[in-house]
């Protein structure tokens, strides 16, 4: 589950930060603790496709990515906190 879920979450999160909140790829990389190349690959769907087979899961991941992007853009949470949110959701789904 994590091998599919986390890359999709990161891809959606990076996309939200760039497209909705105007972050540069450099800023996203710094905020998420990943390389600029990884951000570029996420944005161009080379590293992770932004889809999950289960539609209910897809909606939950999208909501979480939107919420995390908003909170990161407002400096309310760190990237570590966003990843913890993702891990908690992943754990709930596999329990």
LINZIUR-V892422 format. One record per residue. N is the residue number from 0. SS is DSSP state (h for helix, s for strand, l for the rest). OMEGA is omega in whole degrees, 0 to 359 (none if undefined). NEAR is the number of other ideal C-beta (glycine too) atoms within 8 Angstrom. Layout:
# LINZIUR-V892422
n: (N & N)
ss: (SS & SS)
omega: (OMEGA & OMEGA)
near: (NEAR & NEAR)
This chain:
# LINZIUR-V892422
n: (0 & 1 & 2 & 3 & 4 & 5 & 6 & 7 & 8 & 9 & 10 & 11 & 12 & 13 & 14 & 15 & 16 & 17 & 18 & 19 & 20 & 21 & 22 & 23 & 24 & 25 & 26 & 27 & 28 & 29 & 30 & 31 & 32 & 33 & 34 & 35 & 36 & 37 & 38 & 39 & 40 & 41 & 42 & 43 & 44 & 45 & 46 & 47 & 48 & 49 & 50 & 51 & 52 & 53 & 54 & 55 & 56 & 57 & 58 & 59 & 60 & 61 & 62 & 63 & 64 & 65 & 66 & 67 & 68 & 69 & 70 & 71 & 72 & 73 & 74 & 75 & 76 & 77 & 78 & 79 & 80 & 81 & 82 & 83 & 84 & 85 & 86 & 87 & 88 & 89 & 90 & 91 & 92 & 93 & 94)
ss: (l & h & h & h & h & h & h & h & h & h & h & h & h & h & h & h & h & h & h & l & l & l & l & l & h & h & h & h & h & h & h & h & l & l & l & h & h & h & h & h & h & h & h & l & l & l & l & l & l & l & l & l & l & l & h & h & h & h & h & h & h & h & h & h & h & h & h & h & h & h & h & h & h & l & l & l & l & l & h & h & h & h & h & h & h & h & h & h & h & h & h & h & h & h & l)
omega: (182 & 181 & 178 & 187 & 186 & 176 & 178 & 178 & 180 & 179 & 179 & 180 & 179 & 180 & 179 & 182 & 180 & 189 & 184 & 186 & 173 & 177 & 172 & 178 & 178 & 180 & 179 & 180 & 180 & 182 & 184 & 179 & 178 & 181 & 175 & 178 & 178 & 179 & 179 & 179 & 176 & 183 & 180 & 178 & 175 & 181 & 180 & 173 & 183 & 178 & 173 & 184 & 182 & 185 & 178 & 177 & 180 & 181 & 180 & 180 & 178 & 179 & 180 & 180 & 178 & 180 & 180 & 179 & 178 & 183 & 176 & 181 & 179 & 182 & 180 & 177 & 177 & 176 & 177 & 178 & 179 & 179 & 176 & 177 & 180 & 180 & 179 & 179 & 179 & 180 & 179 & 184 & 181 & 181 & none)
near: (7 & 6 & 6 & 8 & 15 & 11 & 11 & 14 & 12 & 12 & 15 & 13 & 14 & 13 & 12 & 13 & 15 & 14 & 6 & 7 & 10 & 4 & 10 & 6 & 11 & 7 & 9 & 14 & 13 & 7 & 10 & 12 & 7 & 8 & 6 & 8 & 6 & 10 & 15 & 10 & 10 & 15 & 11 & 6 & 9 & 6 & 8 & 10 & 6 & 8 & 6 & 10 & 4 & 6 & 6 & 6 & 11 & 10 & 8 & 9 & 14 & 9 & 8 & 12 & 13 & 10 & 9 & 14 & 13 & 9 & 11 & 15 & 9 & 6 & 4 & 5 & 7 & 6 & 9 & 7 & 9 & 14 & 9 & 8 & 11 & 13 & 8 & 8 & 12 & 12 & 8 & 7 & 9 & 6 & 4)
